[in-house]
Amino acid sequence: MRRRHFGLMLSFLVLVIAPLFVIAAYLYTLAQDQYAANTGFTIRTDESGSATDLLGGLANFTGGNATADGDILYEFITSRDMVQRLNARI
C-alpha cells in the first residue's frame, strides 16, 4: 500500500469511524430515553339558536359560555388530581 493510501485510510478512520464509535458508545451507555406526548382538545358550544340567544345573548351575561367550561377543563387537566387518577389506573 502506498503512503498516500495509508494517509487516506488513516484520515477516514480518524474523521469518520472514530466519531461514529464515540457517538454509539455515548448513546448506548450514558444517554437516557426521552419520550414526549402531546394531547389536544376542543370545546365547542351548541351551534343552534336557543331561547336565551334569541333574548339578545343573555347567556353571555349569565356565564353560559364555552370559555368558562374550557377554563375549568384546563384547570382539571393540569391539576394534581388528574395525575393521581391516571397513576391509579396504570
MARGU-662905 format. One record per residue (C-alpha): y, z, x. Coordinates in steps of 0.001 Angstrom, whole numbers, plus 500000, padded with zeros to 6 digits. Layout:
residues N
YZX...
end
This chain:
residues 90
500000500000500000503390499095501355506153501578501918508192500025499078505324500527496627504893504113497770508593504760497094508352503233493615505282505302492813506918508482494077510128507879492107508079507189488949506215510445489389509394512446490022511556510860487312509003510285484526505734512161484909507079515481486239509680515944483431507029514972480897504721517738482115507576520256482231508538519472478629504915519571477456504372522935479158507542524352477586506613523144474102503067524437474390503796527847475909507350529008475116508686527127472094508130528586468647507516526691465436510559526279463236510447525412459583513192524567457135513032524412453363515713523138451040515865523527447286518356522406444716519029522809441034521476521612438449522662523473435381523712521259432521525118522082429148524188520535425848525974517197425573526012517063421794529069518439419984528650521865418490530688523639415862532676525560418466533573522334420263534945520995417012537245524002416788539214522942419851536999524152422679536712527727421503533529528080423576535519527876426804537594530873425815534580532943424807532768532361428126530142529932426873530217527503429779527664526336432344529743527549435271529175531203434392525460530539433931525381528785437287527092531702438994524588534140437506521663531970438570523069531531442086523529535268442489519921535873441434518516533195443748520354534624446749519516538212445816517045540536447481515210540939444161514098537309444137512851537521447717510825540616446856509325538889443807508352535876445892506791538106448550504801539891445850503379536552444636502445535449448124
end
